Amino acid sequence: MTKNSKKTKIIEDPELLINAGNPQGKLGEKLINNMNINHENLAQWGVNHLNISKDSIILDIGCGGGVNVKRFLKITENKVYGIDYSQLSVKKSTELNQKEIDKKRCEIKQDSVSEMSFEDNSFDIVTAFETIYFWPDIGNDFKQVNRVLKEDGIFLICNEALPKENDERQKEFIELLDCNIYSEEELIRYLKNSGFSEVKTEIKESTDSFTGEDASWICAIAKK
Ligand SMILES: C[S@@+](CC[C@H](N)C(=O)[O-])C[C@H]1O[C@@H](n2cnc3c(N)ncnc32)[C@H](O)[C@@H]1O
Protein backbone atom coordinates (compact mmCIF):
# COMPACT_ATOMS: atom_id res chain seq x y z
CA MET A 1 0.00 0.00 0.00
CA THR A 2 1.45 3.38 -0.96
CA LYS A 3 1.56 6.26 1.47
CA ASN A 4 -1.06 8.10 -0.55
CA SER A 5 -3.58 5.26 -0.63
CA LYS A 6 -3.41 4.79 3.14
CA LYS A 7 -6.90 4.84 4.63
CA THR A 8 -7.27 7.24 7.50
CA LYS A 9 -9.76 7.45 10.30
CA ILE A 10 -10.03 11.22 10.49
CA ILE A 11 -9.86 12.57 6.93
CA GLU A 12 -13.38 11.94 5.61
CA ASP A 13 -12.57 11.53 1.93
CA PRO A 14 -8.84 10.93 1.44
CA GLU A 15 -9.22 9.83 -2.20
CA LEU A 16 -10.74 13.21 -3.04
CA LEU A 17 -8.50 15.33 -0.85
CA ILE A 18 -5.32 13.79 -2.20
CA ASN A 19 -6.00 15.69 -5.44
CA ALA A 20 -5.45 19.05 -3.74
CA GLY A 21 -1.72 18.96 -4.44
CA ASN A 22 -2.01 17.90 -8.08
CA PRO A 23 -5.60 17.51 -9.31
CA GLN A 24 -6.09 14.64 -11.77
CA GLY A 25 -8.96 12.66 -13.29
CA LYS A 26 -12.63 12.73 -12.28
CA LEU A 27 -11.93 13.31 -8.58
CA GLY A 28 -9.46 16.07 -9.44
CA GLU A 29 -12.16 17.76 -11.49
CA LYS A 30 -14.64 17.40 -8.64
CA LEU A 31 -12.13 18.92 -6.23
CA ILE A 32 -11.31 21.84 -8.54
CA ASN A 33 -15.03 22.65 -8.92
CA ASN A 34 -15.31 22.43 -5.15
CA MET A 35 -12.28 24.69 -4.55
CA ASN A 36 -13.60 27.30 -7.00
CA ILE A 37 -16.58 27.74 -4.69
CA ASN A 38 -15.12 26.93 -1.28
CA HIS A 39 -12.04 29.16 -1.54
CA GLU A 40 -14.03 32.24 -2.55
CA ASN A 41 -14.18 33.91 0.89
CA LEU A 42 -10.49 33.27 1.52
CA ALA A 43 -9.54 34.62 -1.90
CA GLN A 44 -11.65 37.77 -1.45
CA TRP A 45 -10.06 38.40 1.93
CA GLY A 46 -6.58 37.96 0.45
CA VAL A 47 -7.20 40.11 -2.63
CA ASN A 48 -8.39 42.96 -0.38
CA HIS A 49 -4.76 43.29 0.73
CA LEU A 50 -3.62 44.18 -2.79
CA ASN A 51 -3.61 47.50 -4.60
CA ILE A 52 -4.31 46.42 -8.15
CA SER A 53 -4.19 49.17 -10.75
CA LYS A 54 -5.44 48.97 -14.31
CA ASP A 55 -1.82 48.62 -15.44
CA SER A 56 -0.90 45.74 -13.11
CA ILE A 57 0.56 42.63 -14.74
CA ILE A 58 -0.38 39.70 -12.53
CA LEU A 59 0.68 36.06 -12.19
CA ASP A 60 -1.34 33.53 -10.15
CA ILE A 61 0.75 30.47 -9.24
CA GLY A 62 -1.09 27.20 -8.61
CA CYS A 63 -4.10 28.73 -10.34
CA GLY A 64 -6.30 25.59 -9.94
CA GLY A 65 -9.69 26.23 -11.54
CA GLY A 66 -8.76 29.76 -12.62
CA VAL A 67 -11.23 31.84 -10.60
CA ASN A 68 -8.54 34.19 -9.33
CA VAL A 69 -7.19 34.70 -12.86
CA LYS A 70 -10.75 35.59 -13.88
CA ARG A 71 -11.12 37.93 -10.91
CA PHE A 72 -7.87 39.77 -11.76
CA LEU A 73 -8.88 40.13 -15.42
CA LYS A 74 -11.86 42.18 -14.23
CA ILE A 75 -9.66 44.55 -12.19
CA THR A 76 -6.57 45.17 -14.30
CA GLU A 77 -6.72 46.11 -17.96
CA ASN A 78 -3.28 44.59 -18.44
CA LYS A 79 -2.33 40.91 -18.83
CA VAL A 80 -3.01 38.14 -16.33
CA TYR A 81 -1.07 34.87 -16.30
CA GLY A 82 -1.77 31.62 -14.50
CA ILE A 83 0.49 28.63 -14.02
CA ASP A 84 -0.12 25.26 -12.47
CA TYR A 85 1.78 22.02 -12.68
CA SER A 86 -1.40 19.98 -12.94
CA GLN A 87 -2.50 19.45 -16.54
CA LEU A 88 -6.11 19.28 -15.36
CA SER A 89 -5.87 22.61 -13.49
CA VAL A 90 -4.43 24.20 -16.64
CA LYS A 91 -7.33 22.79 -18.68
CA LYS A 92 -9.96 24.04 -16.20
CA SER A 93 -8.35 27.50 -15.88
CA THR A 94 -8.12 27.73 -19.66
CA GLU A 95 -11.78 26.84 -20.13
CA LEU A 96 -12.85 29.44 -17.57
CA ASN A 97 -10.77 32.22 -19.13
CA GLN A 98 -10.96 31.25 -22.82
CA LYS A 99 -12.49 34.56 -23.98
CA GLU A 100 -9.64 36.65 -22.55
CA ILE A 101 -7.06 34.10 -23.76
CA ASP A 102 -8.46 34.55 -27.28
CA LYS A 103 -8.04 38.34 -26.87
CA LYS A 104 -4.39 37.71 -25.83
CA ARG A 105 -4.99 39.32 -22.45
CA CYS A 106 -4.55 36.07 -20.55
CA GLU A 107 -2.11 33.15 -20.65
CA ILE A 108 -2.40 29.92 -18.73
CA LYS A 109 0.39 27.40 -18.87
CA GLN A 110 1.60 24.22 -17.27
CA ASP A 111 4.67 25.14 -15.27
CA SER A 112 6.12 24.49 -11.85
CA VAL A 113 6.95 27.38 -9.54
CA SER A 114 10.44 25.92 -9.17
CA GLU A 115 11.30 26.28 -12.86
CA MET A 116 9.19 29.15 -14.11
CA SER A 117 9.95 30.05 -17.70
CA PHE A 118 9.20 33.77 -17.22
CA GLU A 119 11.87 36.43 -17.64
CA ASP A 120 13.21 38.28 -14.59
CA ASN A 121 11.23 41.40 -13.51
CA SER A 122 8.04 40.45 -15.38
CA PHE A 123 5.18 41.02 -12.90
CA ASP A 124 3.79 43.72 -10.62
CA ILE A 125 1.91 41.18 -8.51
CA VAL A 126 2.31 37.43 -7.95
CA THR A 127 -0.29 35.51 -5.96
CA ALA A 128 -0.44 32.05 -4.39
CA PHE A 129 -3.77 30.91 -2.92
CA GLU A 130 -3.80 27.62 -1.01
CA THR A 131 -0.82 26.26 -2.91
CA ILE A 132 2.50 26.86 -1.14
CA TYR A 133 1.87 23.81 1.08
CA PHE A 134 2.81 21.69 -1.95
CA TRP A 135 5.80 23.63 -3.26
CA PRO A 136 8.81 21.30 -3.22
CA ASP A 137 11.55 23.67 -2.03
CA ILE A 138 9.99 26.72 -0.40
CA GLY A 139 13.22 28.73 -0.05
CA ASN A 140 14.19 28.29 -3.69
CA ASP A 141 10.58 28.66 -4.87
CA PHE A 142 10.20 32.02 -3.07
CA LYS A 143 13.47 33.11 -4.74
CA GLN A 144 11.90 32.23 -8.09
CA VAL A 145 8.87 34.39 -7.25
CA ASN A 146 11.21 37.21 -6.25
CA ARG A 147 13.10 36.82 -9.54
CA VAL A 148 10.00 37.20 -11.75
CA LEU A 149 8.65 40.18 -9.78
CA LYS A 150 9.49 43.72 -10.85
CA GLU A 151 11.30 46.03 -8.43
CA ASP A 152 8.79 46.88 -5.61
CA GLY A 153 6.50 44.11 -6.88
CA ILE A 154 4.20 42.36 -4.40
CA PHE A 155 3.85 38.67 -3.57
CA LEU A 156 0.59 37.66 -1.85
CA ILE A 157 0.33 34.31 -0.10
CA CYS A 158 -3.05 33.25 1.21
CA ASN A 159 -3.52 30.07 3.27
CA GLU A 160 -6.42 28.83 5.31
CA ALA A 161 -4.24 26.83 7.67
CA LEU A 162 -1.61 27.44 10.34
CA PRO A 163 0.15 24.67 12.25
CA LYS A 164 -1.95 23.30 15.13
CA GLU A 165 -0.21 21.48 17.94
CA ASN A 166 -1.49 17.98 18.72
CA ASP A 167 -4.10 18.15 15.96
CA GLU A 168 -4.50 14.60 14.64
CA ARG A 169 -6.53 15.64 11.59
CA GLN A 170 -3.90 18.15 10.51
CA LYS A 171 -1.15 15.57 11.09
CA GLU A 172 -2.97 13.08 8.85
CA PHE A 173 -3.58 15.76 6.23
CA ILE A 174 0.14 16.57 6.09
CA GLU A 175 1.08 12.88 5.84
CA LEU A 176 -1.58 12.07 3.26
CA LEU A 177 -0.70 14.96 0.98
CA ASP A 178 3.03 15.00 1.76
CA CYS A 179 2.84 18.76 2.26
CA ASN A 180 3.86 21.47 4.74
CA ILE A 181 1.80 23.91 6.78
CA TYR A 182 3.89 26.97 7.59
CA SER A 183 3.69 29.14 10.69
CA GLU A 184 3.66 32.93 10.49
CA GLU A 185 7.30 33.02 11.70
CA GLU A 186 8.42 30.48 9.09
CA LEU A 187 6.73 32.38 6.28
CA ILE A 188 8.36 35.66 7.32
CA ARG A 189 11.77 33.99 7.64
CA TYR A 190 11.60 32.21 4.27
CA LEU A 191 10.37 35.35 2.51
CA LYS A 192 13.09 37.56 4.01
CA ASN A 193 15.76 34.95 3.23
CA SER A 194 14.52 34.85 -0.36
CA GLY A 195 15.20 38.54 -0.90
CA PHE A 196 11.90 40.23 -0.01
CA SER A 197 12.54 43.58 1.65
CA GLU A 198 9.29 43.97 3.61
CA VAL A 199 6.85 41.34 4.84
CA LYS A 200 3.48 42.01 6.47
CA THR A 201 1.15 39.29 7.70
CA GLU A 202 -2.43 39.15 8.87
CA ILE A 203 -4.22 36.29 10.60
CA LYS A 204 -7.97 35.85 10.71
CA GLU A 205 -9.87 33.33 12.81
CA SER A 206 -12.39 31.68 10.52
CA THR A 207 -13.37 28.20 9.31
CA ASP A 208 -11.92 25.44 7.15
CA SER A 209 -13.58 25.63 3.73
CA PHE A 210 -14.08 21.85 3.54
CA THR A 211 -14.88 20.79 7.11
CA GLY A 212 -16.37 24.00 8.49
CA GLU A 213 -14.20 23.56 11.60
CA ASP A 214 -12.35 26.47 13.20
CA ALA A 215 -9.29 27.45 11.19
CA SER A 216 -6.76 30.27 11.25
CA TRP A 217 -6.31 31.98 7.92
CA ILE A 218 -3.08 33.78 7.11
CA CYS A 219 -2.03 36.09 4.36
CA ALA A 220 1.47 37.38 3.82
CA ILE A 221 2.19 40.42 1.69
CA ALA A 222 5.83 40.57 0.70
CA LYS A 223 7.50 43.41 -1.21
CA LYS A 224 10.49 42.75 -3.47
C1 LIG B 1 -5.34 23.37 -3.29
S1 LIG B 1 -5.16 23.81 -4.98
C2 LIG B 1 -5.56 25.56 -4.95
C3 LIG B 1 -6.01 26.07 -6.29
C4 LIG B 1 -6.41 27.54 -6.34
N1 LIG B 1 -5.27 28.41 -6.12
C5 LIG B 1 -7.49 27.82 -5.35
O1 LIG B 1 -7.27 28.59 -4.39
O2 LIG B 1 -8.59 27.30 -5.53
C6 LIG B 1 -3.39 23.84 -5.20
C7 LIG B 1 -2.97 24.00 -6.65
O3 LIG B 1 -1.56 24.27 -6.66
C8 LIG B 1 -0.97 23.52 -7.71
N2 LIG B 1 0.45 23.32 -7.40
C9 LIG B 1 0.96 22.59 -6.39
N3 LIG B 1 2.30 22.64 -6.40
C10 LIG B 1 2.66 23.41 -7.46
C11 LIG B 1 3.91 23.80 -7.99
N4 LIG B 1 5.06 23.39 -7.45
N5 LIG B 1 3.92 24.61 -9.09
C12 LIG B 1 2.75 25.00 -9.65
N6 LIG B 1 1.54 24.65 -9.19
C13 LIG B 1 1.48 23.86 -8.10
C14 LIG B 1 -1.78 22.23 -7.74
O4 LIG B 1 -1.64 21.53 -8.95
C15 LIG B 1 -3.20 22.75 -7.49
O5 LIG B 1 -3.87 23.07 -8.69
The ligand as an SDF file (V2000), in Angstrom:
LIG
                    3D

 27 29  0  0  0  0  0  0  0  0999 V2000
   -5.3400   23.3680   -3.2890 C   0  0  0  0  0  0  0  0  0  0  0  0
   -5.1590   23.8150   -4.9810 S   0  0  0  0  0  0  0  0  0  0  0  0
   -5.5580   25.5590   -4.9490 C   0  0  0  0  0  0  0  0  0  0  0  0
   -6.0050   26.0710   -6.2850 C   0  0  0  0  0  0  0  0  0  0  0  0
   -6.4070   27.5400   -6.3450 C   0  0  0  0  0  0  0  0  0  0  0  0
   -5.2710   28.4100   -6.1180 N   0  0  0  0  0  0  0  0  0  0  0  0
   -7.4880   27.8240   -5.3480 C   0  0  0  0  0  0  0  0  0  0  0  0
   -7.2730   28.5880   -4.3900 O   0  0  0  0  0  0  0  0  0  0  0  0
   -8.5880   27.2980   -5.5290 O   0  0  0  0  0  0  0  0  0  0  0  0
   -3.3920   23.8390   -5.2020 C   0  0  0  0  0  0  0  0  0  0  0  0
   -2.9700   23.9990   -6.6480 C   0  0  0  0  0  0  0  0  0  0  0  0
   -1.5600   24.2690   -6.6610 O   0  0  0  0  0  0  0  0  0  0  0  0
   -0.9740   23.5150   -7.7120 C   0  0  0  0  0  0  0  0  0  0  0  0
    0.4540   23.3180   -7.4010 N   0  0  0  0  0  0  0  0  0  0  0  0
    0.9630   22.5940   -6.3850 C   0  0  0  0  0  0  0  0  0  0  0  0
    2.3040   22.6450   -6.3980 N   0  0  0  0  0  0  0  0  0  0  0  0
    2.6590   23.4090   -7.4570 C   0  0  0  0  0  0  0  0  0  0  0  0
    3.9130   23.8030   -7.9940 C   0  0  0  0  0  0  0  0  0  0  0  0
    5.0620   23.3900   -7.4500 N   0  0  0  0  0  0  0  0  0  0  0  0
    3.9240   24.6100   -9.0900 N   0  0  0  0  0  0  0  0  0  0  0  0
    2.7470   24.9980   -9.6510 C   0  0  0  0  0  0  0  0  0  0  0  0
    1.5390   24.6450   -9.1870 N   0  0  0  0  0  0  0  0  0  0  0  0
    1.4850   23.8580   -8.1010 C   0  0  0  0  0  0  0  0  0  0  0  0
   -1.7800   22.2270   -7.7420 C   0  0  0  0  0  0  0  0  0  0  0  0
   -1.6450   21.5250   -8.9540 O   0  0  0  0  0  0  0  0  0  0  0  0
   -3.2030   22.7480   -7.4920 C   0  0  0  0  0  0  0  0  0  0  0  0
   -3.8690   23.0750   -8.6940 O   0  0  0  0  0  0  0  0  0  0  0  0
  1  2  1  0
  2  3  1  0
  2 10  1  0
  3  4  1  0
  4  5  1  0
  5  6  1  0
  5  7  1  0
  7  8  2  0
  7  9  1  0
 10 11  1  0
 11 12  1  0
 11 26  1  0
 12 13  1  0
 13 14  1  0
 13 24  1  0
 14 15  1  0
 14 23  1  0
 15 16  2  0
 16 17  1  0
 17 18  1  0
 17 23  2  0
 18 19  1  0
 18 20  2  0
 20 21  1  0
 21 22  2  0
 22 23  1  0
 24 25  1  0
 24 26  1  0
 26 27  1  0
M  CHG  2   2   1   9  -1
M  END
$$$$
